[in-house]
Amino acid sequence: MDHASKGKEKAGSYQTTMNQLLKKDLRKSAYKRITKWFYTSGIPFNTIRNPEFERACEDIARHGPGFKRPSYHEIRETFLTEEVKKIDNFLDFNKDEWSKIGYTIMSDAEKVFEMLDKIVDKVGEENVVQVIADTTASYKAAGSLLMEKKKNLFWTPCAAHCIDLILEDFEKKLQTHRVTIRKGRKITTFIYNRPSLISSMKNYTKGRDLIRPAFTRFATAYSILGCLIEHKGSLITMFSSSSWKGNTHARSEKGKKVQKIALDNKIWSNVVTCLRATLLLIKVLQLVNSDEQPAMPFLYEEMDCAKEKIQNNFNNVKSRFEPIWKIIARCGIINSIGHCMQQPTI
């Protein structure tokens, strides 16, 4: 091969490498933009798994440079109207099946009795087995009115929402939970707001993160506590290391406070206490959100079993498990589910 050919080959190889590096940088920049949109809009992390999001990314890539986002009006009116028509056509196609297999109406929006009543009439009261909704006061009232008017259907609280409310009450009404979650957030927020500390932390955790999103907001708070206890040793080692002592963040007031939290044996003991009360409920939440099996046949038994195991986790000491039981009882999920399961189906 002559010098000219070698030069062209080398130049081509160099250009390919530069293009790859440029593409990698562009991809990373796009990822940052997407994740920042998630963070600033409060979008649940698990929605990234929605196949529709992947399809949207593929269509944007096909369009290429110059793609403009849809306008507020297009999302709110134009394409929403098209999607509603599409769903209506789908329902029309499946109407014949309603009378054969029954129909469940699910609602998680701020709709009340009038809306639900109209939907039931449209579907046909004889085809509706149950109406599932959140457990807020307005939904409970709407459910009662609906059952009063429609004698053949039953209002059922959304199991996932019930469990999320239980976890919320744990954080609000149990001091140990409230204080521990707040301190746990201080550790994760402090680290994840400082890129250099993220890199340092991952050296100790072998690349693993301290944040693990769960199905719901309050389940995520306890999921993070689970991550913290998994990496307890790594965090203690990190905040005790000479590299930490030499870090500029270690000399800041926030850094000193976070170090004190991470090296306090009491916080780790309290994390364990919180998880003894919640991990079993999060397991039930995972079952409810599973696509592999229906929730109703096993949910009542799982909740009852969770209560018994929580009692065992606290060595049957009434003063320790009873406040947790009371919060679970206030939500009414077990009684509501039990009532629903005893009703005859249509």
C-alpha positions as CSV (number, residue, x, y, z in Angstrom):
1,M,0.0,0.0,0.0
2,D,1.5,3.4,-1.0
3,H,1.8,6.4,1.3
4,A,-1.3,8.1,-0.2
5,S,-3.6,5.1,0.4
6,K,-2.3,4.8,4.0
7,G,-2.9,8.5,4.6
8,K,-6.5,8.2,3.3
9,E,-7.1,5.1,5.5
10,K,-5.7,6.9,8.6
11,A,-7.8,10.0,7.9
12,G,-10.9,7.9,7.4
13,S,-10.3,6.0,10.7
14,Y,-9.7,9.3,12.5
15,Q,-13.0,10.8,11.1
16,T,-14.9,7.7,12.1
17,T,-13.6,7.9,15.7
18,M,-14.4,11.6,15.8
19,N,-18.0,10.9,14.6
20,Q,-18.4,8.3,17.2
21,L,-17.2,10.6,20.0
22,L,-19.5,13.4,18.7
23,K,-22.5,11.0,18.6
24,K,-21.7,9.8,22.1
25,D,-21.6,13.4,23.4
26,L,-24.8,14.3,21.6
27,R,-26.5,11.2,23.1
28,K,-25.3,12.1,26.6
29,S,-26.6,15.7,26.1
30,A,-30.0,14.4,25.0
31,Y,-30.2,12.0,28.0
32,K,-29.4,14.9,30.4
33,R,-32.2,17.0,28.8
34,I,-34.7,14.2,29.0
35,T,-33.8,13.4,32.6
36,K,-34.0,17.0,33.6
37,W,-37.5,17.2,32.1
38,F,-38.4,14.2,34.2
39,Y,-37.0,15.8,37.4
40,T,-38.4,19.3,36.9
41,S,-41.9,18.0,35.9
42,G,-42.2,15.5,38.7
43,I,-42.7,12.6,36.2
44,P,-42.5,9.1,37.9
45,F,-39.2,7.4,36.9
46,N,-40.9,4.1,36.0
47,T,-42.6,5.8,33.0
48,I,-39.3,5.7,31.2
49,R,-40.2,2.0,30.6
50,N,-43.4,2.9,28.8
51,P,-42.9,1.6,25.2
52,E,-44.7,4.6,23.9
53,F,-41.8,6.8,25.1
54,E,-39.3,4.6,23.1
55,R,-41.5,4.9,20.0
56,A,-41.6,8.7,20.4
57,C,-37.8,8.8,20.6
58,E,-37.6,6.7,17.5
59,D,-40.0,9.0,15.6
60,I,-38.0,12.1,16.7
61,A,-34.8,10.5,15.5
62,R,-36.4,9.7,12.1
63,H,-37.5,13.3,11.7
64,G,-33.9,14.5,12.3
65,P,-32.8,18.1,12.9
66,G,-35.4,20.8,13.2
67,F,-38.0,18.7,15.0
68,K,-40.4,21.0,17.1
69,R,-42.3,19.8,20.1
70,P,-46.1,19.7,19.9
71,S,-47.8,22.9,21.2
72,Y,-49.9,23.1,24.4
73,H,-53.0,23.4,22.3
74,E,-52.1,20.3,20.2
75,I,-51.5,18.2,23.3
76,R,-54.6,19.5,25.1
77,E,-57.0,19.6,22.2
78,T,-55.9,18.3,18.8
79,F,-54.2,15.0,19.6
80,L,-56.3,14.4,22.8
81,T,-59.4,14.5,20.7
82,E,-57.9,12.0,18.2
83,E,-56.9,9.7,21.0
84,V,-60.4,9.8,22.6
85,K,-62.0,8.9,19.3
86,K,-59.5,6.0,18.9
87,I,-60.4,4.7,22.3
88,D,-64.2,5.1,21.6
89,N,-63.8,3.1,18.4
90,F,-61.9,0.4,20.4
91,L,-64.7,0.3,23.0
92,D,-67.3,0.0,20.3
93,F,-65.4,-2.9,18.8
94,N,-65.4,-4.7,22.2
95,K,-68.9,-3.9,23.4
96,D,-70.1,-7.4,22.6
97,E,-67.7,-8.8,25.2
98,W,-69.0,-6.7,28.1
99,S,-72.0,-8.8,28.8
100,K,-69.9,-12.0,28.7
101,I,-66.9,-11.2,30.9
102,G,-68.1,-8.2,32.9
103,Y,-66.5,-4.7,33.0
104,T,-64.4,-2.9,35.6
105,I,-64.2,0.9,35.6
106,M,-61.0,2.4,36.9
107,S,-60.6,6.1,37.8
108,D,-57.7,8.0,39.3
109,A,-58.6,11.6,38.1
110,E,-60.6,14.2,40.1
111,K,-64.0,12.9,38.9
112,V,-67.0,12.3,41.1
113,F,-70.4,10.8,41.1
114,E,-71.9,12.5,38.1
115,M,-69.1,11.4,35.8
116,L,-69.1,7.8,37.1
117,D,-72.8,7.6,36.9
118,K,-72.8,8.6,33.2
119,I,-70.0,6.1,32.4
120,V,-72.0,3.3,34.1
121,D,-75.1,4.2,32.1
122,K,-73.1,4.2,28.9
123,V,-71.5,0.8,29.6
124,G,-74.7,-0.6,31.0
125,E,-75.3,-1.2,34.7
126,E,-75.8,-4.9,34.2
127,N,-72.3,-5.1,32.7
128,V,-70.4,-3.4,35.5
129,V,-69.0,-5.5,38.3
130,Q,-67.2,-2.8,40.3
131,V,-65.8,0.7,40.2
132,I,-62.2,1.1,41.4
133,A,-61.1,4.6,42.5
134,D,-58.8,6.4,45.0
135,T,-59.7,6.5,48.7
136,T,-59.9,10.3,49.0
137,A,-63.0,11.7,50.8
138,S,-64.6,12.8,47.5
139,Y,-64.2,9.3,45.9
140,K,-65.6,7.6,49.0
141,A,-68.7,9.8,48.9
142,A,-69.1,9.3,45.2
143,G,-68.7,5.5,45.7
144,S,-71.4,5.5,48.3
145,L,-73.8,7.5,46.1
146,L,-73.1,5.2,43.2
147,M,-73.8,2.0,45.2
148,E,-77.0,3.6,46.5
149,K,-78.2,4.3,43.0
150,K,-76.8,1.3,41.2
151,K,-77.7,-1.7,43.3
152,N,-75.7,-4.3,41.3
153,L,-72.2,-2.8,41.5
154,F,-69.7,-2.1,44.2
155,W,-67.2,0.6,44.8
156,T,-63.7,-0.8,45.6
157,P,-60.8,1.3,46.9
158,C,-57.6,1.2,44.7
159,A,-55.3,-1.1,46.6
160,A,-52.1,0.6,45.4
161,H,-53.5,4.0,46.5
162,C,-54.5,2.5,49.9
163,I,-51.0,1.1,50.5
164,D,-49.4,4.4,49.5
165,L,-51.6,6.2,51.9
166,I,-50.5,3.8,54.7
167,L,-46.9,4.6,53.9
168,E,-47.6,8.3,53.8
169,D,-49.2,8.0,57.3
170,F,-46.2,6.1,58.6
171,E,-44.0,9.1,57.6
172,K,-46.4,11.7,58.9
173,K,-47.5,10.1,62.2
174,L,-44.6,8.0,63.4
175,Q,-41.7,10.2,64.6
176,T,-39.0,7.6,64.0
177,H,-40.1,7.2,60.4
178,R,-40.4,11.0,59.8
179,V,-37.0,11.8,61.3
180,T,-35.2,8.8,59.6
181,I,-36.6,9.6,56.2
182,R,-35.6,13.2,56.5
183,K,-32.1,12.3,57.5
184,G,-31.8,9.7,54.8
185,R,-32.8,12.3,52.2
186,K,-30.1,14.6,53.5
187,I,-27.5,12.0,52.8
188,T,-28.7,11.2,49.2
189,T,-29.5,14.9,48.3
190,F,-26.1,16.0,49.5
191,I,-24.3,13.4,47.5
192,Y,-26.4,13.5,44.3
193,N,-26.2,17.3,44.1
194,R,-22.3,17.1,43.9
195,P,-21.0,15.2,40.8
196,S,-17.6,14.6,42.4
197,L,-19.2,12.9,45.4
198,I,-21.3,10.7,43.2
199,S,-18.2,9.4,41.6
200,S,-16.5,8.9,45.0
201,M,-19.6,7.2,46.4
202,K,-19.8,4.7,43.5
203,N,-16.1,3.7,44.1
204,Y,-17.3,2.5,47.5
205,T,-20.6,1.0,46.5
206,K,-19.1,-0.8,43.4
207,G,-21.0,1.4,41.0
208,R,-24.4,1.0,42.6
209,D,-26.8,3.9,43.4
210,L,-28.4,5.0,46.7
211,I,-31.7,5.8,45.0
212,R,-34.0,3.1,43.7
213,P,-37.4,4.4,42.5
214,A,-40.5,2.4,43.5
215,F,-44.1,2.3,42.2
216,T,-45.3,5.2,44.3
217,R,-43.9,8.4,45.9
218,F,-44.0,7.2,49.5
219,A,-42.8,3.7,48.6
220,T,-39.8,5.4,47.0
221,A,-38.9,7.0,50.3
222,Y,-38.7,3.6,52.0
223,S,-37.0,2.1,49.0
224,I,-34.2,4.7,49.4
225,L,-33.8,3.6,53.1
226,G,-33.4,0.1,51.8
227,C,-30.6,1.2,49.5
228,L,-28.9,3.1,52.4
229,I,-28.9,0.1,54.7
230,E,-27.5,-2.1,51.8
231,H,-24.6,0.3,51.5
232,K,-24.2,1.1,55.2
233,G,-20.7,-0.2,55.3
234,S,-19.7,1.6,52.1
235,L,-21.1,4.9,53.4
236,I,-19.4,4.7,56.8
237,T,-16.1,3.8,55.1
238,M,-16.5,6.7,52.7
239,F,-17.3,9.3,55.4
240,S,-14.4,8.0,57.5
241,S,-11.8,8.0,54.7
242,S,-8.8,10.3,54.3
243,S,-10.1,11.2,50.8
244,W,-13.3,12.5,52.4
245,K,-11.4,14.5,55.0
246,G,-9.4,16.1,52.3
247,N,-12.5,17.0,50.2
248,T,-13.6,20.6,50.2
249,H,-17.2,19.4,50.8
250,A,-16.2,17.8,54.1
251,R,-15.3,21.2,55.5
252,S,-18.7,22.8,54.7
253,E,-21.4,23.0,57.3
254,K,-23.7,20.7,55.3
255,G,-20.9,18.2,54.8
256,K,-20.2,18.0,58.5
257,K,-23.9,17.5,59.3
258,V,-24.2,14.7,56.7
259,Q,-21.1,13.0,57.9
260,K,-22.4,13.1,61.5
261,I,-25.7,11.5,60.3
262,A,-23.9,8.7,58.3
263,L,-21.6,7.9,61.3
264,D,-24.4,7.8,63.9
265,N,-25.3,4.3,64.9
266,K,-28.8,5.4,65.9
267,I,-29.8,6.4,62.3
268,W,-28.9,2.9,61.1
269,S,-30.9,1.3,63.9
270,N,-33.9,3.5,63.0
271,V,-33.6,2.6,59.3
272,V,-33.9,-1.1,60.2
273,T,-37.0,-0.2,62.4
274,C,-38.6,1.6,59.5
275,L,-38.0,-1.2,57.1
276,R,-39.4,-3.8,59.5
277,A,-42.7,-2.0,59.3
278,T,-42.8,-1.3,55.6
279,L,-40.9,-3.8,53.4
280,L,-43.8,-6.3,53.7
281,L,-46.3,-3.7,52.6
282,I,-44.1,-2.7,49.6
283,K,-44.0,-6.4,48.7
284,V,-47.8,-6.3,48.6
285,L,-47.7,-3.1,46.5
286,Q,-45.4,-4.9,44.0
287,L,-47.9,-7.8,43.8
288,V,-50.7,-5.3,43.1
289,N,-48.7,-3.7,40.3
290,S,-47.7,-7.0,38.8
291,D,-49.0,-7.8,35.3
292,E,-48.5,-11.5,35.8
293,Q,-51.5,-12.1,38.1
294,P,-54.7,-10.4,39.1
295,A,-54.6,-8.6,42.5
296,M,-57.9,-9.5,44.1
297,P,-57.6,-13.3,44.7
298,F,-54.5,-12.9,46.9
299,L,-54.5,-9.3,48.1
300,Y,-56.6,-9.9,51.2
301,E,-54.5,-12.8,52.4
302,E,-51.2,-11.0,51.6
303,M,-52.3,-7.9,53.7
304,D,-53.4,-10.1,56.6
305,C,-50.1,-12.0,56.4
306,A,-48.1,-8.7,56.2
307,K,-49.7,-7.6,59.5
308,E,-48.7,-10.9,61.2
309,K,-45.2,-10.6,60.0
310,I,-44.9,-7.0,61.1
311,Q,-45.9,-8.1,64.6
312,N,-43.3,-10.8,64.5
313,N,-40.7,-8.3,63.3
314,F,-41.2,-6.3,66.5
315,N,-41.0,-9.5,68.6
316,N,-44.7,-9.3,69.4
317,V,-44.1,-6.2,71.6
318,K,-47.6,-4.5,71.4
319,S,-46.3,-1.0,72.0
320,R,-44.1,-1.3,69.0
321,F,-46.3,-2.9,66.4
322,E,-49.7,-1.6,67.5
323,P,-49.2,2.0,66.2
324,I,-48.4,0.5,62.8
325,W,-51.5,-1.8,62.9
326,K,-53.7,1.2,63.7
327,I,-52.5,3.1,60.7
328,I,-53.2,0.1,58.4
329,A,-56.7,-0.3,60.0
330,R,-57.5,3.4,59.5
331,C,-56.9,3.0,55.8
332,G,-59.5,0.3,55.8
333,I,-58.0,-1.7,52.9
334,I,-58.4,-5.1,54.6
335,N,-62.1,-4.5,55.5
336,S,-62.9,-3.0,52.1
337,I,-61.2,-5.8,50.1
338,G,-62.8,-8.4,52.3
339,H,-66.3,-6.9,51.8
340,C,-65.7,-6.7,48.1
341,M,-64.6,-10.3,47.8
342,Q,-67.7,-11.6,49.6
343,Q,-70.1,-10.0,47.1
344,P,-71.6,-12.1,44.3
345,T,-70.2,-11.4,40.9
346,I,-72.4,-10.7,37.9
